[in-house]
Amino acid sequence: MARKKNETETELTFEEAMKRLEEVVNRLESGDIPLEEAIMLYQEGMKLSRICGLKLEAIEAQITQLLEEDGQLKQKPFRPEGEV
């Protein structure tokens, strides 16, 4: 069964999600917050991390490399180093 996307996932840009994730991490690292707030921030951070990962995967799928083979340029799907 396909997972339904949360509204936040479709509304946030990658940059917005990363900025908020940095804010959450900084707040958690300060250590000066009540346990309940820390748990909520941790959960939000995990969701933001997943959003960023999904957006990066989608962008990666769109990237195409141009390679020269036999004197002609050919398109090839992008694969990060170490990925088969």
N, CA, C and O atoms as a CHARMM CRD file, in Angstrom:
* protein
*
  336
    1    1 MET  N      0.84000  -1.17800   0.00000 PROA 1      0.00000
    2    1 MET  CA     0.00000   0.00000   0.00000 PROA 1      0.00000
    3    1 MET  C      0.88400   1.24000   0.00000 PROA 1      0.00000
    4    1 MET  O      1.81100   1.32600   0.80600 PROA 1      0.00000
    5    2 ALA  N      0.62800   2.18500  -0.86800 PROA 2      0.00000
    6    2 ALA  CA     1.43900   3.39800  -0.98500 PROA 2      0.00000
    7    2 ALA  C      1.16800   4.32200   0.19000 PROA 2      0.00000
    8    2 ALA  O      0.03500   4.46900   0.64900 PROA 2      0.00000
    9    3 ARG  N      2.24100   4.93700   0.66000 PROA 3      0.00000
   10    3 ARG  CA     2.13800   5.86800   1.77300 PROA 3      0.00000
   11    3 ARG  C      1.65900   7.21600   1.26200 PROA 3      0.00000
   12    3 ARG  O      2.17500   7.73000   0.27000 PROA 3      0.00000
   13    4 LYS  N      0.67900   7.78300   1.93600 PROA 4      0.00000
   14    4 LYS  CA     0.15200   9.09100   1.54700 PROA 4      0.00000
   15    4 LYS  C      1.11500  10.16700   2.03800 PROA 4      0.00000
   16    4 LYS  O      1.54300  10.14600   3.19200 PROA 4      0.00000
   17    5 LYS  N      1.44900  11.09900   1.16400 PROA 5      0.00000
   18    5 LYS  CA     2.35800  12.17500   1.54100 PROA 5      0.00000
   19    5 LYS  C      1.66000  13.15400   2.46500 PROA 5      0.00000
   20    5 LYS  O      0.50900  13.53600   2.25400 PROA 5      0.00000
   21    6 ASN  N      2.37700  13.53700   3.47000 PROA 6      0.00000
   22    6 ASN  CA     1.94100  14.54000   4.43000 PROA 6      0.00000
   23    6 ASN  C      2.00100  15.90300   3.74200 PROA 6      0.00000
   24    6 ASN  O      2.84900  16.11700   2.87600 PROA 6      0.00000
   25    7 GLU  N      1.11800  16.82100   4.11500 PROA 7      0.00000
   26    7 GLU  CA     1.10200  18.14600   3.48500 PROA 7      0.00000
   27    7 GLU  C      2.44300  18.84100   3.59800 PROA 7      0.00000
   28    7 GLU  O      2.86800  19.52300   2.66500 PROA 7      0.00000
   29    8 THR  N      3.12100  18.67700   4.73600 PROA 8      0.00000
   30    8 THR  CA     4.41600  19.32000   4.94300 PROA 8      0.00000
   31    8 THR  C      5.41800  18.87000   3.89400 PROA 8      0.00000
   32    8 THR  O      6.22000  19.67500   3.42000 PROA 8      0.00000
   33    9 GLU  N      5.38500  17.59600   3.52700 PROA 9      0.00000
   34    9 GLU  CA     6.33300  17.06300   2.55000 PROA 9      0.00000
   35    9 GLU  C      6.18400  17.73800   1.19500 PROA 9      0.00000
   36    9 GLU  O      7.17800  17.95300   0.50200 PROA 9      0.00000
   37   10 THR  N      4.98200  18.07000   0.81300 PROA 10     0.00000
   38   10 THR  CA     4.77500  18.65700  -0.50400 PROA 10     0.00000
   39   10 THR  C      4.93100  20.17600  -0.48300 PROA 10     0.00000
   40   10 THR  O      5.18900  20.78700  -1.52000 PROA 10     0.00000
   41   11 GLU  N      4.77800  20.78200   0.68300 PROA 11     0.00000
   42   11 GLU  CA     4.83700  22.23600   0.76500 PROA 11     0.00000
   43   11 GLU  C      6.25000  22.77300   0.96500 PROA 11     0.00000
   44   11 GLU  O      6.57800  23.84100   0.44700 PROA 11     0.00000
   45   12 LEU  N      7.08100  22.06500   1.69400 PROA 12     0.00000
   46   12 LEU  CA     8.43100  22.54400   1.97300 PROA 12     0.00000
   47   12 LEU  C      9.36500  22.31200   0.79800 PROA 12     0.00000
   48   12 LEU  O      9.33500  21.26000   0.16000 PROA 12     0.00000
   49   13 THR  N     10.19400  23.31200   0.52200 PROA 13     0.00000
   50   13 THR  CA    11.26800  23.08800  -0.44600 PROA 13     0.00000
   51   13 THR  C     12.40800  22.39800   0.29700 PROA 13     0.00000
   52   13 THR  O     12.40800  22.33400   1.52600 PROA 13     0.00000
   53   14 PHE  N     13.36800  21.88900  -0.45000 PROA 14     0.00000
   54   14 PHE  CA    14.52400  21.24400   0.16800 PROA 14     0.00000
   55   14 PHE  C     15.23900  22.22900   1.09200 PROA 14     0.00000
   56   14 PHE  O     15.62100  21.88300   2.21000 PROA 14     0.00000
   57   15 GLU  N     15.41400  23.45800   0.61200 PROA 15     0.00000
   58   15 GLU  CA    16.12900  24.46800   1.38500 PROA 15     0.00000
   59   15 GLU  C     15.39800  24.80500   2.67600 PROA 15     0.00000
   60   15 GLU  O     16.02500  24.96400   3.72300 PROA 15     0.00000
   61   16 GLU  N     14.07000  24.91600   2.60700 PROA 16     0.00000
   62   16 GLU  CA    13.28300  25.20800   3.80600 PROA 16     0.00000
   63   16 GLU  C     13.37600  24.07100   4.82100 PROA 16     0.00000
   64   16 GLU  O     13.52500  24.30400   6.02100 PROA 16     0.00000
   65   17 ALA  N     13.28600  22.83800   4.32000 PROA 17     0.00000
   66   17 ALA  CA    13.37500  21.68100   5.20700 PROA 17     0.00000
   67   17 ALA  C     14.75300  21.60400   5.86200 PROA 17     0.00000
   68   17 ALA  O     14.85700  21.30900   7.05300 PROA 17     0.00000
   69   18 MET  N     15.81200  21.86800   5.09100 PROA 18     0.00000
   70   18 MET  CA    17.16500  21.83600   5.64500 PROA 18     0.00000
   71   18 MET  C     17.35900  22.92500   6.69300 PROA 18     0.00000
   72   18 MET  O     17.97000  22.68700   7.73500 PROA 18     0.00000
   73   19 LYS  N     16.84500  24.10800   6.42100 PROA 19     0.00000
   74   19 LYS  CA    16.97900  25.22000   7.37200 PROA 19     0.00000
   75   19 LYS  C     16.28500  24.87200   8.68200 PROA 19     0.00000
   76   19 LYS  O     16.84500  25.06700   9.76100 PROA 19     0.00000
   77   20 ARG  N     15.06100  24.35700   8.58000 PROA 20     0.00000
   78   20 ARG  CA    14.32600  23.99500   9.80200 PROA 20     0.00000
   79   20 ARG  C     15.02700  22.85000  10.52100 PROA 20     0.00000
   80   20 ARG  O     15.07600  22.83400  11.75100 PROA 20     0.00000
   81   21 LEU  N     15.56700  21.89700   9.77700 PROA 21     0.00000
   82   21 LEU  CA    16.29200  20.78200  10.38900 PROA 21     0.00000
   83   21 LEU  C     17.50500  21.29600  11.16200 PROA 21     0.00000
   84   21 LEU  O     17.78000  20.82100  12.26400 PROA 21     0.00000
   85   22 GLU  N     18.22400  22.24900  10.60300 PROA 22     0.00000
   86   22 GLU  CA    19.36800  22.84400  11.30000 PROA 22     0.00000
   87   22 GLU  C     18.91900  23.53300  12.58300 PROA 22     0.00000
   88   22 GLU  O     19.59500  23.43700  13.60700 PROA 22     0.00000
   89   23 GLU  N     17.78500  24.22400  12.53300 PROA 23     0.00000
   90   23 GLU  CA    17.25100  24.88500  13.72400 PROA 23     0.00000
   91   23 GLU  C     16.90700  23.85600  14.80200 PROA 23     0.00000
   92   23 GLU  O     17.20000  24.06100  15.98000 PROA 23     0.00000
   93   24 VAL  N     16.29300  22.76200  14.39800 PROA 24     0.00000
   94   24 VAL  CA    15.92000  21.70500  15.33500 PROA 24     0.00000
   95   24 VAL  C     17.16900  21.10500  15.96800 PROA 24     0.00000
   96   24 VAL  O     17.22100  20.92000  17.18400 PROA 24     0.00000
   97   25 VAL  N     18.17100  20.80100  15.15200 PROA 25     0.00000
   98   25 VAL  CA    19.41000  20.21300  15.66000 PROA 25     0.00000
   99   25 VAL  C     20.08600  21.16100  16.63800 PROA 25     0.00000
  100   25 VAL  O     20.52700  20.73900  17.70700 PROA 25     0.00000
  101   26 ASN  N     20.17100  22.43200  16.28200 PROA 26     0.00000
  102   26 ASN  CA    20.79200  23.41300  17.18200 PROA 26     0.00000
  103   26 ASN  C     20.06100  23.49200  18.51500 PROA 26     0.00000
  104   26 ASN  O     20.68100  23.57300  19.57500 PROA 26     0.00000
  105   27 ARG  N     18.73700  23.46700  18.44300 PROA 27     0.00000
  106   27 ARG  CA    17.93100  23.52600  19.68100 PROA 27     0.00000
  107   27 ARG  C     18.17000  22.28100  20.52800 PROA 27     0.00000
  108   27 ARG  O     18.31900  22.38000  21.74600 PROA 27     0.00000
  109   28 LEU  N     18.20800  21.12200  19.89900 PROA 28     0.00000
  110   28 LEU  CA    18.46000  19.87600  20.63200 PROA 28     0.00000
  111   28 LEU  C     19.86500  19.86100  21.22900 PROA 28     0.00000
  112   28 LEU  O     20.06200  19.40300  22.35400 PROA 28     0.00000
  113   29 GLU  N     20.83400  20.36000  20.47300 PROA 29     0.00000
  114   29 GLU  CA    22.21400  20.37300  20.95700 PROA 29     0.00000
  115   29 GLU  C     22.41100  21.33200  22.12100 PROA 29     0.00000
  116   29 GLU  O     23.34200  21.16600  22.90900 PROA 29     0.00000
  117   30 SER  N     21.54400  22.33500  22.23700 PROA 30     0.00000
  118   30 SER  CA    21.67900  23.28800  23.34300 PROA 30     0.00000
  119   30 SER  C     21.47300  22.58200  24.68600 PROA 30     0.00000
  120   30 SER  O     22.03200  22.99300  25.70300 PROA 30     0.00000
  121   31 GLY  N     20.67400  21.52600  24.67900 PROA 31     0.00000
  122   31 GLY  CA    20.46500  20.74100  25.88700 PROA 31     0.00000
  123   31 GLY  C     19.63700  21.43900  26.94900 PROA 31     0.00000
  124   31 GLY  O     19.42100  20.87500  28.02200 PROA 31     0.00000
  125   32 ASP  N     19.17900  22.62200  26.68700 PROA 32     0.00000
  126   32 ASP  CA    18.45400  23.40200  27.67700 PROA 32     0.00000
  127   32 ASP  C     16.95300  23.40800  27.37800 PROA 32     0.00000
  128   32 ASP  O     16.32400  24.46600  27.34300 PROA 32     0.00000
  129   33 ILE  N     16.38700  22.21900  27.16300 PROA 33     0.00000
  130   33 ILE  CA    14.96300  22.12300  26.86400 PROA 33     0.00000
  131   33 ILE  C     14.36300  20.96600  27.65300 PROA 33     0.00000
  132   33 ILE  O     15.05200  19.99200  27.95600 PROA 33     0.00000
  133   34 PRO  N     13.08100  21.07300  27.98300 PROA 34     0.00000
  134   34 PRO  CA    12.40900  19.98200  28.69300 PROA 34     0.00000
  135   34 PRO  C     12.35100  18.71600  27.83200 PROA 34     0.00000
  136   34 PRO  O     12.36400  18.78500  26.60300 PROA 34     0.00000
  137   35 LEU  N     12.28900  17.57700  28.49000 PROA 35     0.00000
  138   35 LEU  CA    12.28100  16.28300  27.80800 PROA 35     0.00000
  139   35 LEU  C     11.16900  16.18400  26.77100 PROA 35     0.00000
  140   35 LEU  O     11.40100  15.71100  25.65900 PROA 35     0.00000
  141   36 GLU  N      9.96600  16.62600  27.12300 PROA 36     0.00000
  142   36 GLU  CA     8.82500  16.53300  26.19000 PROA 36     0.00000
  143   36 GLU  C      9.09600  17.31500  24.91200 PROA 36     0.00000
  144   36 GLU  O      8.78700  16.85300  23.81300 PROA 36     0.00000
  145   37 GLU  N      9.67900  18.51100  25.06300 PROA 37     0.00000
  146   37 GLU  CA     9.99200  19.32600  23.88900 PROA 37     0.00000
  147   37 GLU  C     11.10100  18.67700  23.06500 PROA 37     0.00000
  148   37 GLU  O     11.07100  18.70900  21.83500 PROA 37     0.00000
  149   38 ALA  N     12.07300  18.09400  23.74900 PROA 38     0.00000
  150   38 ALA  CA    13.17200  17.41600  23.05100 PROA 38     0.00000
  151   38 ALA  C     12.64600  16.25500  22.22100 PROA 38     0.00000
  152   38 ALA  O     13.09900  16.04000  21.09700 PROA 38     0.00000
  153   39 ILE  N     11.69900  15.51100  22.76200 PROA 39     0.00000
  154   39 ILE  CA    11.10800  14.37900  22.02700 PROA 39     0.00000
  155   39 ILE  C     10.35900  14.88300  20.80400 PROA 39     0.00000
  156   39 ILE  O     10.47900  14.30500  19.72300 PROA 39     0.00000
  157   40 MET  N      9.58800  15.95400  20.96000 PROA 40     0.00000
  158   40 MET  CA     8.84600  16.51200  19.82200 PROA 40     0.00000
  159   40 MET  C      9.80400  17.02900  18.75500 PROA 40     0.00000
  160   40 MET  O      9.57800  16.82200  17.56300 PROA 40     0.00000
  161   41 LEU  N     10.87300  17.70200  19.17900 PROA 41     0.00000
  162   41 LEU  CA    11.85200  18.21400  18.22600 PROA 41     0.00000
  163   41 LEU  C     12.56500  17.06600  17.51300 PROA 41     0.00000
  164   41 LEU  O     12.82000  17.14000  16.31100 PROA 41     0.00000
  165   42 TYR  N     12.88600  16.00700  18.25400 PROA 42     0.00000
  166   42 TYR  CA    13.53100  14.84400  17.64100 PROA 42     0.00000
  167   42 TYR  C     12.63400  14.24800  16.55800 PROA 42     0.00000
  168   42 TYR  O     13.10200  13.93500  15.46300 PROA 42     0.00000
  169   43 GLN  N     11.35400  14.09400  16.86200 PROA 43     0.00000
  170   43 GLN  CA    10.41600  13.53500  15.88400 PROA 43     0.00000
  171   43 GLN  C     10.30300  14.44200  14.66200 PROA 43     0.00000
  172   43 GLN  O     10.27800  13.95700  13.53100 PROA 43     0.00000
  173   44 GLU  N     10.23700  15.73800  14.87900 PROA 44     0.00000
  174   44 GLU  CA    10.17800  16.68000  13.76300 PROA 44     0.00000
  175   44 GLU  C     11.45400  16.58300  12.92300 PROA 44     0.00000
  176   44 GLU  O     11.40000  16.60100  11.69300 PROA 44     0.00000
  177   45 GLY  N     12.59200  16.48200  13.59500 PROA 45     0.00000
  178   45 GLY  CA    13.86700  16.36100  12.89200 PROA 45     0.00000
  179   45 GLY  C     13.92500  15.11600  12.02500 PROA 45     0.00000
  180   45 GLY  O     14.43600  15.15700  10.90600 PROA 45     0.00000
  181   46 MET  N     13.40400  14.01400  12.53600 PROA 46     0.00000
  182   46 MET  CA    13.38900  12.77700  11.74900 PROA 46     0.00000
  183   46 MET  C     12.51100  12.92700  10.50900 PROA 46     0.00000
  184   46 MET  O     12.87300  12.44400   9.43600 PROA 46     0.00000
  185   47 LYS  N     11.36800  13.58800  10.64000 PROA 47     0.00000
  186   47 LYS  CA    10.48700  13.82200   9.49300 PROA 47     0.00000
  187   47 LYS  C     11.16800  14.73000   8.47200 PROA 47     0.00000
  188   47 LYS  O     11.10800  14.47900   7.26800 PROA 47     0.00000
  189   48 LEU  N     11.81700  15.78900   8.96500 PROA 48     0.00000
  190   48 LEU  CA    12.51200  16.70600   8.06500 PROA 48     0.00000
  191   48 LEU  C     13.65300  16.00500   7.33800 PROA 48     0.00000
  192   48 LEU  O     13.87700  16.23700   6.15000 PROA 48     0.00000
  193   49 SER  N     14.36400  15.15600   8.05100 PROA 49     0.00000
  194   49 SER  CA    15.45400  14.38700   7.44500 PROA 49     0.00000
  195   49 SER  C     14.92300  13.49400   6.32000 PROA 49     0.00000
  196   49 SER  O     15.54000  13.38300   5.26100 PROA 49     0.00000
  197   50 ARG  N     13.78500  12.86700   6.56200 PROA 50     0.00000
  198   50 ARG  CA    13.16900  12.00000   5.54400 PROA 50     0.00000
  199   50 ARG  C     12.73200  12.82900   4.33500 PROA 50     0.00000
  200   50 ARG  O     12.92200  12.41200   3.19200 PROA 50     0.00000
  201   51 ILE  N     12.14900  14.00100   4.58800 PROA 51     0.00000
  202   51 ILE  CA    11.72700  14.89000   3.49800 PROA 51     0.00000
  203   51 ILE  C     12.92200  15.25900   2.63300 PROA 51     0.00000
  204   51 ILE  O     12.85300  15.19300   1.40600 PROA 51     0.00000
  205   52 CYS  N     14.02500  15.64900   3.28000 PROA 52     0.00000
  206   52 CYS  CA    15.23200  16.03100   2.53000 PROA 52     0.00000
  207   52 CYS  C     15.74900  14.85300   1.71400 PROA 52     0.00000
  208   52 CYS  O     16.12100  15.01200   0.55100 PROA 52     0.00000
  209   53 GLY  N     15.77100  13.68200   2.31800 PROA 53     0.00000
  210   53 GLY  CA    16.23300  12.49200   1.60600 PROA 53     0.00000
  211   53 GLY  C     15.37900  12.17400   0.39400 PROA 53     0.00000
  212   53 GLY  O     15.90700  11.85100  -0.67000 PROA 53     0.00000
  213   54 LEU  N     14.06600  12.26200   0.54300 PROA 54     0.00000
  214   54 LEU  CA    13.16000  11.98100  -0.57400 PROA 54     0.00000
  215   54 LEU  C     13.32900  12.99700  -1.69500 PROA 54     0.00000
  216   54 LEU  O     13.31600  12.64300  -2.87400 PROA 54     0.00000
  217   55 LYS  N     13.48700  14.25600  -1.31800 PROA 55     0.00000
  218   55 LYS  CA    13.66400  15.29600  -2.34200 PROA 55     0.00000
  219   55 LYS  C     14.99100  15.09900  -3.07800 PROA 55     0.00000
  220   55 LYS  O     15.05200  15.28300  -4.29400 PROA 55     0.00000
  221   56 LEU  N     16.05400  14.72800  -2.35800 PROA 56     0.00000
  222   56 LEU  CA    17.33800  14.46900  -3.00900 PROA 56     0.00000
  223   56 LEU  C     17.25200  13.27000  -3.95200 PROA 56     0.00000
  224   56 LEU  O     17.81200  13.29900  -5.04800 PROA 56     0.00000
  225   57 GLU  N     16.55800  12.22300  -3.53000 PROA 57     0.00000
  226   57 GLU  CA    16.38200  11.05100  -4.39700 PROA 57     0.00000
  227   57 GLU  C     15.63800  11.42400  -5.67300 PROA 57     0.00000
  228   57 GLU  O     15.98800  10.96100  -6.75900 PROA 57     0.00000
  229   58 ALA  N     14.61200  12.26000  -5.54100 PROA 58     0.00000
  230   58 ALA  CA    13.83700  12.67500  -6.71700 PROA 58     0.00000
  231   58 ALA  C     14.70200  13.48200  -7.67000 PROA 58     0.00000
  232   58 ALA  O     14.62600  13.30200  -8.88500 PROA 58     0.00000
  233   59 ILE  N     15.51800  14.36400  -7.13000 PROA 59     0.00000
  234   59 ILE  CA    16.39800  15.18100  -7.97200 PROA 59     0.00000
  235   59 ILE  C     17.45900  14.30000  -8.62500 PROA 59     0.00000
  236   59 ILE  O     17.76100  14.45800  -9.80800 PROA 59     0.00000
  237   60 GLU  N     18.01800  13.38200  -7.85900 PROA 60     0.00000
  238   60 GLU  CA    19.04500  12.47900  -8.37800 PROA 60     0.00000
  239   60 GLU  C     18.50700  11.66400  -9.55700 PROA 60     0.00000
  240   60 GLU  O     19.23100  11.39400 -10.51500 PROA 60     0.00000
  241   61 ALA  N     17.24500  11.28000  -9.47800 PROA 61     0.00000
  242   61 ALA  CA    16.63300  10.49600 -10.55400 PROA 61     0.00000
  243   61 ALA  C     16.50700  11.31400 -11.84000 PROA 61     0.00000
  244   61 ALA  O     16.42500  10.75000 -12.93200 PROA 61     0.00000
  245   62 GLN  N     16.49200  12.62700 -11.71100 PROA 62     0.00000
  246   62 GLN  CA    16.33700  13.48400 -12.88400 PROA 62     0.00000
  247   62 GLN  C     17.67000  13.85600 -13.53300 PROA 62     0.00000
  248   62 GLN  O     17.70400  14.30100 -14.68000 PROA 62     0.00000
  249   63 ILE  N     18.74800  13.67500 -12.80700 PROA 63     0.00000
  250   63 ILE  CA    20.06000  14.07900 -13.32200 PROA 63     0.00000
  251   63 ILE  C     20.52900  13.08600 -14.38500 PROA 63     0.00000
  252   63 ILE  O     20.43600  11.87200 -14.20300 PROA 63     0.00000
  253   64 THR  N     21.02300  13.61100 -15.47000 PROA 64     0.00000
  254   64 THR  CA    21.52800  12.77800 -16.55800 PROA 64     0.00000
  255   64 THR  C     22.94400  13.20900 -16.87900 PROA 64     0.00000
  256   64 THR  O     23.24100  14.40100 -16.96100 PROA 64     0.00000
  257   65 GLN  N     23.80300  12.24400 -17.05600 PROA 65     0.00000
  258   65 GLN  CA    25.16600  12.54000 -17.46300 PROA 65     0.00000
  259   65 GLN  C     25.25900  12.51100 -18.97700 PROA 65     0.00000
  260   65 GLN  O     24.60600  11.70200 -19.63600 PROA 65     0.00000
  261   66 LEU  N     26.06200  13.38500 -19.51000 PROA 66     0.00000
  262   66 LEU  CA    26.35300  13.35200 -20.93900 PROA 66     0.00000
  263   66 LEU  C     27.73600  12.73100 -21.09300 PROA 66     0.00000
  264   66 LEU  O     28.72100  13.24800 -20.56500 PROA 66     0.00000
  265   67 LEU  N     27.80000  11.64600 -21.80100 PROA 67     0.00000
  266   67 LEU  CA    29.05400  10.94300 -22.02700 PROA 67     0.00000
  267   67 LEU  C     29.35100  10.88000 -23.51300 PROA 67     0.00000
  268   67 LEU  O     28.45300  10.79100 -24.35000 PROA 67     0.00000
  269   68 GLU  N     30.62800  10.93000 -23.80800 PROA 68     0.00000
  270   68 GLU  CA    31.02000  10.80300 -25.20800 PROA 68     0.00000
  271   68 GLU  C     31.40600   9.35600 -25.46100 PROA 68     0.00000
  272   68 GLU  O     32.31600   8.81400 -24.83300 PROA 68     0.00000
  273   69 GLU  N     30.69200   8.74600 -26.39600 PROA 69     0.00000
  274   69 GLU  CA    30.98100   7.37300 -26.80400 PROA 69     0.00000
  275   69 GLU  C     31.05000   7.34000 -28.32500 PROA 69     0.00000
  276   69 GLU  O     30.13400   7.79500 -29.01000 PROA 69     0.00000
  277   70 ASP  N     32.11800   6.81100 -28.82900 PROA 70     0.00000
  278   70 ASP  CA    32.30100   6.68600 -30.27600 PROA 70     0.00000
  279   70 ASP  C     32.12000   8.02400 -30.98800 PROA 70     0.00000
  280   70 ASP  O     31.55100   8.09000 -32.07800 PROA 70     0.00000
  281   71 GLY  N     32.61400   9.08700 -30.35700 PROA 71     0.00000
  282   71 GLY  CA    32.55100  10.40300 -30.98100 PROA 71     0.00000
  283   71 GLY  C     31.19500  11.07900 -30.90600 PROA 71     0.00000
  284   71 GLY  O     31.01600  12.15200 -31.48100 PROA 71     0.00000
  285   72 GLN  N     30.23100  10.47900 -30.21200 PROA 72     0.00000
  286   72 GLN  CA    28.90300  11.07500 -30.08800 PROA 72     0.00000
  287   72 GLN  C     28.56100  11.24800 -28.61300 PROA 72     0.00000
  288   72 GLN  O     28.97900  10.45900 -27.76600 PROA 72     0.00000
  289   73 LEU  N     27.79600  12.29200 -28.32500 PROA 73     0.00000
  290   73 LEU  CA    27.32800  12.49500 -26.95200 PROA 73     0.00000
  291   73 LEU  C     26.10600  11.62600 -26.70900 PROA 73     0.00000
  292   73 LEU  O     25.17500  11.59800 -27.51500 PROA 73     0.00000
  293   74 LYS  N     26.12100  10.91500 -25.58600 PROA 74     0.00000
  294   74 LYS  CA    24.99600  10.05200 -25.22600 PROA 74     0.00000
  295   74 LYS  C     24.59900  10.35400 -23.78800 PROA 74     0.00000
  296   74 LYS  O     25.44100  10.65900 -22.94400 PROA 74     0.00000
  297   75 GLN  N     23.31000  10.26400 -23.53100 PROA 75     0.00000
  298   75 GLN  CA    22.81200  10.47900 -22.17300 PROA 75     0.00000
  299   75 GLN  C     22.85400   9.17000 -21.40200 PROA 75     0.00000
  300   75 GLN  O     22.56200   8.10000 -21.93600 PROA 75     0.00000
  301   76 LYS  N     23.22300   9.28100 -20.14400 PROA 76     0.00000
  302   76 LYS  CA    23.28200   8.11600 -19.27700 PROA 76     0.00000
  303   76 LYS  C     22.75700   8.53800 -17.90900 PROA 76     0.00000
  304   76 LYS  O     23.11100   9.61500 -17.42900 PROA 76     0.00000
  305   77 PRO  N     21.91900   7.72000 -17.26600 PROA 77     0.00000
  306   77 PRO  CA    21.41600   8.08100 -15.93500 PROA 77     0.00000
  307   77 PRO  C     22.57400   8.29700 -14.96200 PROA 77     0.00000
  308   77 PRO  O     23.58100   7.59000 -15.01700 PROA 77     0.00000
  309   78 PHE  N     22.42500   9.26500 -14.08400 PROA 78     0.00000
  310   78 PHE  CA    23.43600   9.56700 -13.08600 PROA 78     0.00000
  311   78 PHE  C     23.45300   8.50900 -12.00700 PROA 78     0.00000
  312   78 PHE  O     22.40100   8.12300 -11.49700 PROA 78     0.00000
  313   79 ARG  N     24.63200   8.03500 -11.65400 PROA 79     0.00000
  314   79 ARG  CA    24.81300   7.10900 -10.55400 PROA 79     0.00000
  315   79 ARG  C     25.96000   7.62100  -9.70400 PROA 79     0.00000
  316   79 ARG  O     27.08000   7.74800 -10.19900 PROA 79     0.00000
  317   80 PRO  N     25.70400   7.92200  -8.41700 PROA 80     0.00000
  318   80 PRO  CA    26.78500   8.39400  -7.55200 PROA 80     0.00000
  319   80 PRO  C     27.90000   7.35500  -7.46500 PROA 80     0.00000
  320   80 PRO  O     27.65800   6.16300  -7.65300 PROA 80     0.00000
  321   81 GLU  N     29.12100   7.80900  -7.17900 PROA 81     0.00000
  322   81 GLU  CA    30.24300   6.88500  -7.05200 PROA 81     0.00000
  323   81 GLU  C     29.93000   5.81400  -6.02200 PROA 81     0.00000
  324   81 GLU  O     29.34200   6.09400  -4.97800 PROA 81     0.00000
  325   82 GLY  N     30.32400   4.59500  -6.32100 PROA 82     0.00000
  326   82 GLY  CA    30.10800   3.48800  -5.40500 PROA 82     0.00000
  327   82 GLY  C     28.75500   2.82000  -5.54900 PROA 82     0.00000
  328   82 GLY  O     28.54700   1.74900  -4.98000 PROA 82     0.00000
  329   83 GLU  N     27.83200   3.40700  -6.28400 PROA 83     0.00000
  330   83 GLU  CA    26.51800   2.81200  -6.49300 PROA 83     0.00000
  331   83 GLU  C     26.54000   2.03200  -7.79400 PROA 83     0.00000
  332   83 GLU  O     27.08100   2.49000  -8.80000 PROA 83     0.00000
  333   84 VAL  N     25.95100   0.86200  -7.76200 PROA 84     0.00000
  334   84 VAL  CA    25.93900   0.01400  -8.95300 PROA 84     0.00000
  335   84 VAL  C     24.66100   0.18700  -9.71100 PROA 84     0.00000
  336   84 VAL  O     24.46700  -0.44800 -10.74800 PROA 84     0.00000
